[in-house]
Amino acid sequence: MSNAMGVGCHTLTSDSYIVLMRRSSGGGGGGEWPGAVDRPGGHPEPELAVKSANAQSMKELSAGDVLKEIFASPASELRDEINVPLEMQLDPGSYRRCRQKMSCNLTVSVCYQSYWVGRETSPARAGSDSSFW
């Protein structure tokens, strides 16, 4: 289950557009601001920190293990929500220095197409009414 801490990233495409999405407006999927325009984001996944640290439970995680997951989460959210592969994200660690700014090696039209391909193929997003701007 996700933690209540939110993460997100301001994403600049290779042709200098900023990626925004409209949050889901119904069914509780929009969080505190249903229907609002926002950056791609979500929550760190504690169970992924446990898995990557080869731990048995969250109690075994070090502070470094937790921070690693927190700082990896925006890149994962960009991959999961917009369908931008990690290998197409430029310097995904840069958000640590620039307050969650990410760049990708894709144009805005390719990001848009990737979003819709991912939406059609992802069971998690199939019923969502969130949209790409």
Beta strands, then each sheet from edge to edge (+ up, - down):
strand 1: 7-8
strand 2: 10-12
strand 3: 18-19
strand 4: 21-22
strand 5: 37-38
strand 6: 41-42
strand 7: 89-90
strand 8: 101-104
strand 9: 131-132
sheet 1: 1+ 6-
sheet 2: 3+ 2- 8- 7+
sheet 3: 5+ 4- 9+
end
